[in-house]
Amino acid sequence: MDIRIGIVQSMKEIEVELPEDAQRDNVMKEVETALGSDSVLWLTDRKGRRVGIPASRIAYVELGTPASDRIVGFGTA
């Protein structure tokens, strides 16, 4: 699963590719908890790297599907 996070006063987004076994509901709860407590949202990507985003700087969060599930080009589904 991919998560894209917009940062206040920044044109760039933070995009983290979460492990395949990441549960969408659990990730949403982690985001909500960090936003509610004004703490740091810590995410671990597929390679085990930790990414910390200060909750006070988060403008928006977009949860999506893994990049491998996206269809690009002229394919039929």
C-alpha positions as CSV (number, residue, x, y, z in Angstrom):
1,M,0.0,0.0,0.0
2,D,1.2,3.5,-0.8
3,I,0.7,6.5,1.5
4,R,1.2,10.0,0.2
5,I,1.4,12.9,2.7
6,G,1.3,16.5,1.8
7,I,3.3,18.9,4.0
8,V,2.2,22.4,5.0
9,Q,4.0,25.1,3.0
10,S,5.8,22.6,0.8
11,M,5.1,21.7,-2.8
12,K,6.7,18.3,-2.3
13,E,4.8,15.3,-1.0
14,I,6.2,12.4,1.1
15,E,5.4,9.1,-0.5
16,V,6.0,5.9,1.5
17,E,5.5,2.4,0.0
18,L,4.3,0.4,3.0
19,P,4.8,-3.4,3.3
20,E,2.2,-5.6,1.6
21,D,0.8,-6.8,4.9
22,A,0.0,-3.2,6.1
23,Q,-3.6,-3.0,7.1
24,R,-5.3,0.2,5.8
25,D,-7.4,0.6,8.9
26,N,-4.4,0.3,11.2
27,V,-2.5,2.9,9.1
28,M,-5.5,5.3,9.3
29,K,-5.6,4.9,13.1
30,E,-1.9,5.7,13.4
31,V,-2.4,8.8,11.3
32,E,-5.4,9.9,13.3
33,T,-3.6,9.3,16.6
34,A,-0.6,11.3,15.6
35,L,-2.8,14.2,14.3
36,G,-4.8,14.1,17.5
37,S,-1.8,14.2,19.9
38,D,0.3,16.6,17.7
39,S,3.2,14.1,17.8
40,V,5.3,12.5,15.1
41,L,3.8,10.0,12.7
42,W,6.3,7.2,12.3
43,L,5.9,4.8,9.2
44,T,8.1,1.9,8.2
45,D,8.5,1.3,4.5
46,R,8.9,-2.0,2.6
47,K,12.7,-1.9,3.1
48,G,12.5,-1.4,6.8
49,R,13.4,2.3,6.8
50,R,11.6,4.5,9.3
51,V,10.1,7.8,8.2
52,G,9.0,10.4,10.8
53,I,6.6,13.3,9.9
54,P,5.7,15.9,12.5
55,A,1.9,15.8,12.7
56,S,1.7,19.6,13.0
57,R,3.1,19.8,9.4
58,I,0.7,17.3,7.7
59,A,-1.6,19.0,5.3
60,Y,-3.3,15.9,3.9
61,V,-2.9,12.1,3.8
62,E,-3.8,9.9,0.8
63,L,-3.9,6.1,1.1
64,G,-3.7,4.2,-2.1
65,T,-2.9,0.8,-3.6
66,P,0.6,-0.5,-4.2
67,A,2.4,0.9,-7.2
68,S,2.5,-2.6,-8.7
69,D,-1.3,-2.7,-8.8
70,R,-1.5,0.4,-11.0
71,I,-2.2,-0.1,-14.7
72,V,-0.2,2.1,-17.0
73,G,-0.6,2.1,-20.8
74,F,-3.1,0.3,-23.1
75,G,-3.9,-2.8,-21.1
76,T,-7.2,-4.5,-20.5
77,A,-8.3,-5.4,-17.0
